[in-house]
Amino acid sequence: MPPLEFTLTGEFIELHNLLKLMGLADSGGSAKARVAMGDVKVDGKVELRKTCKIRAGQSVSLDGSTIRVRKAV
């Protein structure tokens, strides 16, 4: 599956919000639960912090999908 791309409008986005906005979780609660279960990886490492700040240049993986985060031009 080709990687998804997300363009930041600010300095960062919280992990659970990114998953919800990109459609990898049905709701914020679902996104938080997936993070808490250890299903989400940030830059290849399991991330358990729901409000982890995701910045430009990072990648987030869940269920075989990868989101590449980039800075707005």
Buried (B, 14 or more C-beta within 10 A) or exposed (E): EEEBEBEBEEEBBBBBBBBBBBEBBEEBEBBBBBBEEEBBBBEEEEBEEBEBEBEBEBBBBBEEBBBBBEEEE
